[in-house]
């Protein structure tokens, strides 16, 4: 631990952050073209991943068209939805989906037998089913399972209105579930076969890819400015994050010690990517400290070699000069040192929050019965589905049933996110249905005389859809919708579909669903994305305020709680960025004001993230210590400083709700830090230990950054409030 402790600058030194610059959005078409190029750029393993999607969907198609299974398009669609993190994760998700489909099927069949024969009970049962489906979307923590439950309900509704015997309706619902089971089986089979022949694990290759990018970036930074391509690549890795790698670490191993070690490595690599991606936004590293970046680049190369099978051979730690440094550089060196210990499996490395596995998430959200937003969300969803259902029956147009599906898959918590998903839904449907579906019907299918040619065409379209699916979450939904629209037209049997009425019905159903969603979700109390973005930013400040007091009531740090808070805050940062994309899709008189709020928040994001990373670094030193081990004056001063940091973070969070800009608390925070510094110097006679010096240095940086950010938020005043 001693080698990690380097005192940093005092309050007001060169390490203080610079004011954020307002980020002005580029013209829409320029932004969109750059956005599309970034999303379509290949990355290591993307082609193989897309191929696995194609194989699973093609196997599903061959089984479906061979045995002429009804409801087959849904099966093809679900072959694109299962996760491909690892065979274990795929199998686990498959079991969960089968269980959810069995539950939903039992629910549908029970309602069919009990309520379908009498018109009034039939209508009430349909409405109640819509409400229950949307309630599940709102309160179940597993969104994929909740979506599957609701999708089967809305797919069953058109069958309820056909003049068929009850037994025939039940059988049609069973065929839909059967096609999904085929898709799940094909996906699990493909993933298992690829896992047998894989030469390296996806986890190790993902870590090695990020370490190579870090090495390249740091090497360039040590020599001069970083080129735009390298900068864009690092920002892309920071946007993607390490959630997929963390899932691989948990799902790919059986031993708890190995899970903990690999989870720690994943979190540290993700932290390094976040730190390096923040370098440009905080002003970079002074020229005199660039040789330390070159040393870090060499350490990244040594750690990558260790990951490739030479465990235990990572190089020795590079001595750190005892001089003033930027906080980002200090944290880069500390995190690199921890990563070196972790991958080398050296005994005695510091205890981290990553070694404490979090509890499994509950089935239902903790505020299921206390948060009225869940009820309002279910009520609006039920209203939208009921309107579509009424129109479909009023005009006697069963083909409009796709409007019900559209409502389910585009219902989100804010206008921007919902509109973004609606735009991806309609554009994907137009490309997959109107262009590829109709185009293949008119130009290609008349020339095919067997299933071989159809398979080639099907696999080609699926590969294009899979390439979009393997992009970032901002556009991956487009690929799923393109595949679904194509399957709805072509995946109906072994013969060519010559009727264009199917395409017409699907597209009109999509437009009906989008129109109803605009009416119900955009006009009945939903929030603009800029408002949701501001609320998420404030929520992150509140969570960071909780993280600022790791010794509640002078008790030792609860590592599980710390890890849960850390993961929640990281997810909050990602959610803010996701909502920022949604703002670009919003129109109306508040657009200019929304874009201004978006620019301010995106400018503050890196600053707040830097404070968060410094908090995590502090926890590396404080979590192994029991407060009872500290001298009384240090413990009292530390508690006072923690309380002031918590108070000022909470004060900043309030500014986002009231627009008052916060109160004057910076003087008391600076005073609390000076008191903490004096207590350490008194207790150690002016010669603090390495751990105490590191805690003092990091606390100094936290205080500096927090005071600076508080001043900017306070100066903005009421401009933080977006008027409705």
C-alpha positions, -999 to +999 in steps of 0.1 A: +000+000+000+029+024+007+039+025-029+004+037-039+003+067-015+014+099-031+003+132-016-015+154-041-019+192-044-033+214-017-066+231-021-065+256-049-035+240-067-031+232-104-051+200-100-084+221-097-108+214-125-116+239-152-151+253-158-171+232-182-177+243-217-212+243-231-215+215-257-232+228-288-250+201-309-239+199-345-265+203-373-288+172-373-276+157-406-239+162-398-245+147-364-265+118-378-239+109-404-211+108-378-233+089-354-241+063-381-204+059-390-195+053-354-222+028-349-214+008-380-177+007-374-165-030-369-149-040-337-130-072-327-155-100-325-185-082-340-185-103-373-185-135-353-212-123-330-234-113-359-228-147-375-241-164-344-273-144-346-277-154-382-271-191-375-297-192-347-323-173-367-317-195-398-320-228-379-352-215-364-365-205-398-357-240-413-376-258-386-405-234-388-410-235-426-404-273-427-432-281-402-454-251-412-456-237-376-481-208-372-470-177-354-435-183-366-424-147-370-424-143-333-400-172-329-376-157-354-378-124-336-369-140-302-339-156-317-325-121-320-333-111-285-315-136-263-282-124-248-249-139-262-226-131-232-218-167-226-235-201-230-243-201-193-259-166-196-278-177-227-291-208-210-300-189-179-319-163-199-336-191-219-349-208-188-362-175-175-380-168-208-395-202-209-408-198-173-422-164-182-439-177-213-454-206-194-468-182-168-481-159-195-496-188-214-514-201-183-527-166-177-540-163-213-555-198-215-573-193-181-588-160-193-598-175-226-617-204-210-634-182-183-642-149-199-642-151-237-677-163-244-697-133-230-690-099-247-689-077-215-666-101-196-645-105-228-639-068-231-632-063-194-607-093-195-589-077-224-586-044-206-575-060-174-549-081-193-535-049-208-532-033-174-516-063-158-491-065-187-480-029-184-479-032-146-454-060-151-433-038-173-432-012-146-425-032-115-405-063-126-368-058-123-361-082-152-373-060-181-367-088-207-389-112-188-416-085-182-416-077-220-420-114-229-450-117-205-467-086-220-458-095-257-475-129-254-507-112-240-510-087-269-502-114-294-530-135-281-557-107-282-564-109-320-569-147-317-595-140-290-617-121-314-618-147-342-650-167-347-631-199-337-639-225-310-621-219-277-600-250-283-587-236-316-578-203-300-558-221-272-540-242-298-530-210-318-516-196-285-496-228-280-482-226-315-468-191-307-452-203-275-438-234-294-422-212-321-405-192-293-393-224-277-377-235-310-359-202-313-346-205-277-334-241-284-316-230-316-299-201-299-287-222-270-274-249-294-254-224-315-239-207-285-229-240-270-212-252-302-193-219-306-181-221-269-166-256-276-144-243-304-136-209-289-098-206-284-100-176-260-127-165-237-148-135-245-139-121-211-102-122-216-104-109-252-126-080-240-102-071-213-072-074-236-089-052-262-094-024-237-059-027-223-044-024-259-065+007-264-054+021-231-017+014-240-021+031-274-038+061-260-014+066-231+016+061-254+003+089-277-005+111-248+031+108-235+044+120-269+020+148-276-017+153-287-039+123-292-052+119-328-090+120-333-093+083-343-077+072-310-098+097-290-130+085-306-121+049-300-116+056-263-148+075-260-166+046-277-152+021-251-162+044-223-198+047-237-201+009-242-188+003-206-180-031-190-215-043-180-212-072-206-178-082-193-190-081-157-219-105-167-193-128-183-172-128-152-202-138-130-216-163-154-185-180-168-171-193-135-181-216-107-156-208-079-165-178-058-128-167-055-124-167-093-156-148-098-144-121-073-110-119-089-123-115-124-151-091-113-124-069-097-103-070-128-133-060-150-142-031-127-106-018-126-103-019-163-136-001-167-124+025-142-092+030-162-111+035-194-133+061-177-103+079-163-085+080-196-116+091-215-119+120-190-083+132-196-091+157-224-121+171-206-102+180-175-073+196-194-050+166-198-017+160-180+010+187-176+040+182-199+064+175-171+043+144-161+041+128-195+069+103-188+046+088-162+020+082-189+046+063-209+053+042-178+016+035-175+014+024-211+042-002-205+023-015-174-008-019-196+013-040-220+027-062-192-008-067-177-022-077-211+006-103-214-003-116-180-039-120-191-029-140-222-018-169-199+013-157-181-004-152-148+020-142-120+045-126-143+032-090-143+060-065-139+070-048-107+053-016-098+069+016-112+080+039-083+059+071-082+076+105-077+066+122-045+055+155-062+023+173-069+002+156-095-032+159-111-058+137-093-067+119-125-031+108-130-028+097-094-059+076-097-047+061-130-015+049-112-034+036-082-059+017-103-032+003-125-014-010-094-045-026-081-051-043-115-016-056-116-021-072-081-054-086-092-044-103-124-011-116-109-031-131-080-006-116-055-017-122-019-024-093+004-036-067-021-061-042-008-096-052-001-120-036-026-158-034-029-156-057-059-147-087-037-181-085-021-207-100-044-240-080-044-272-097-034-294-110-063-319-084-074-354-088-061-382-099-084-402-067-079-389-031-076-385-021-039-411+008-044-437-013-062-465-004-038-453+030-027-444+048-060-475+061-078-455+064-110-459+026-115-497+029-114-497+059-138-474+041-162-497+010-162-528+031-166-513+050-196-502+018-212-535+002-207-552+033-222-530+032-253-536-005-259-573-002-254-575+026-280-557+005-305-579-025-297-610-004-301-599+011-335-589-024-348-624-038-340-643-007-350-630-008-386-629-046-386-593-047-396-575-076-378-542-067-396-539-037-373-530-061-345-493-050-349-504-017-333-506-035-299-471-048-303-459-013-313-473+002-281-456-024-259-421-021-274-421+017-275-435+025-240-407+041-219-406+066-191-399+098-210-409+114-243-374+114-258-367+078-251-401+067-263-399+089-294-364+076-301-376+041-299-407+049-320-384+064-346-362+033-346-394+011-347-409+029-377-376+032-397-368-004-390-402-015-401-400+006-433-366-008-441-373-044-432-409-045-444-415-019-471-381-021-487-366-055-480-398-074-475-417-060-505-385-058-526-378-095-520-415-104-528-414-085-561-378-090-573-363-121-557-389-146-546-403-151-581-369-164-592-365-188-564-376-224-568-365-240-535-357-235-498-320-231-506-324-197-523-348-186-497-323-195-470-296-174-486-319-144-488-331-149-453-295-152-439-284-121-458-312-099-444-306-113-409-269-105-410-277-069-418-302-068-389-276-085-366-250-059-375-273-032-362-282-053-332-245-056-322-241-018-322-246+003-291-281+005-274-287+038-292-294+021-325-294-017-318-332-016-316-334-006-353-319-040-362-344-060-341-373-041-357-359-045-392-356-083-386-391-085-371-408-066-400-390-089-425-400-120-406-436-109-404-438-109-442-416-138-452-415-162-422-450-177-428-442-210-447-420-226-473-438-209-502-433-173-515-456-147-501-472-130-531-498-109-513-487-073-504-516-070-480-495-084-452-470-056-456-497-030-458-514-043-426-481-044-407-471-009-417-506+006-410-506-011-376-472+004-367-484+039-377-516+035-356-495+024-326-472+053-329-500+078-332-517+065-301-484+065-282-479+102-292-514+110-279-513+090-246-476+091-236-466+125-250-497+144-239-508+127-206-482+137-181-450+122-194-417+142-189-394+156-216-360+139-217-343+171-205-364+170-173-356+133-168-319+140-176-318+167-149-336+144-124-311+116-130-282+140-125-297+151-092-303+114-082-266+107-088-257+136-066-279+121-038-264+087-042-229+101-041-239+119-009-246+085+006-212+072-007-195+101+011-202+085+045-188+050+044-186+048+082-222+053+094-224+056+132-187+049+133-193+014+120-170-004+095-178+000+058-205-023+044-189-035+012-221-049-003-238-015+002-209+003-013-208-019-043-245-016-049-242+023-046-213+023-070-231+002-096-262+024-092-242+056-098-224+042-128-258+031-143-270+067-135-242+082-156-251+059-185-288+068-181-280+106-184-261+100-216-290+079-230-315+106-222-292+131-239-297+112-271-335+114-265-335+152-263-323+154-300-356+137-311-379+162-293-395+191-311-417+220-300-413+254-284-391+240-255-366+224-278-340+252-276-343+253-238-340+216-236-309+216-258-294+242-235-301+222-204-287+191-222-254+210-230-250+221-194-255+187-180-232+170-205-206+196-196-209+188-159-210+150-164-172+145-166-167+167-135-192+148-114-177+115-127-142+127-116-155+133-080-171+099-081-138+082-092-120+101-064-146+088-039-140+052-051-102+058-047-108+070-011-128+038-003-098+017-014-079+031+016-108+035+041-128+003+036-102-021+052-100+000+084-124-002+113-131+033+127-123+020+162-086+017+151-083+055+146-074+081+172-104+099+185-095+133+171-090+119+136-122+100+137-142+130+148-126+152+121-132+126+094-168+123+104-172+161+102-156+162+068-178+133+056-209+151+068-199+184+051-193+166+018-226+148+021-244+180+029-230+200+000-238+171-025-273+170-012-275+208-015-265+206-052-291+179-058-318+203-044-307+230-068-320+209-097-355+207-083-360+242-069-336+262-091-324+281-060-288+271-068-279+259-034-267+277-002-234+289+009-217+258+024-182+259+008-167+278+037-178+251+062-165+224+038-131+240+035-130+245+073-139+208+078-110+198+055-086+220+073-097+205+106-091+170+093-057+180+080-047+195+113-059+164+132-038+141+110-007+163+114-012+164+152-017+127+155+013+118+134+036+146+145+037+161+111+049+128+095+017+109+085+018+073+073+015+065+036-022+055+040-030+087+060-011+109+034-031+092+006-064+098+023-055+134+029-044+139-007-076+123-022-098+142+003-082+175-008-091+167-045-126+158-035-130+190-017-115+211-045-137+195-072-169+196-051-164+233-042-158+242-079-188+223-091-210+237-064-200+273-074-210+267-110-243+252-101-250+280-077-242+306-104-266+290-128-295+296-104-330+292-119-316+283-154-314+247-142-352+245-141-369+236-174-403+252-174-431+229-187 
